[in-house]
Amino acid sequence: MVFVSVDKSQKDNEDVYRIAVAESCAGRAICNVHFWVGQAASRLPMTDAQVNSKVVTWQQNLNTGLRRWVVNCKTTDVFKGDRECG
């Protein structure tokens, strides 16, 4: 599980998320990457506020074929054609 802070000016830049996922998940069958604008969580358990302020989560399990973007659709339009709202 990886926690990533995204600069506010890059919040809607899909490449920022894709690059972070590529770097964080390289060589891993199972990988979860969580993104926040500004301050990212730093450890588990996360507070309710941290969970609610996540903008994007990448979920990957290559053993089952799971590869998806879960987006807080109330806060951003990234991955509009390839996402689940969460």
C-alpha angles and dihedrals in degrees: 000000000000128000117207132188115212122202112245091239090058098045094113097038106110092193090065090059094042093050092048091050092047091051096041098044101039108134094003124116092196119041137155121189121188122197132202131177106239115346115031124202112264103200147004137301095050120210120244088252091055092049092048094047097054110117101193139008126192115207120192132174109161090185090068100026094250113155116151147145115226108197133189091234092191091066107034144019097213118137090013093165097041111037149089120226114236 
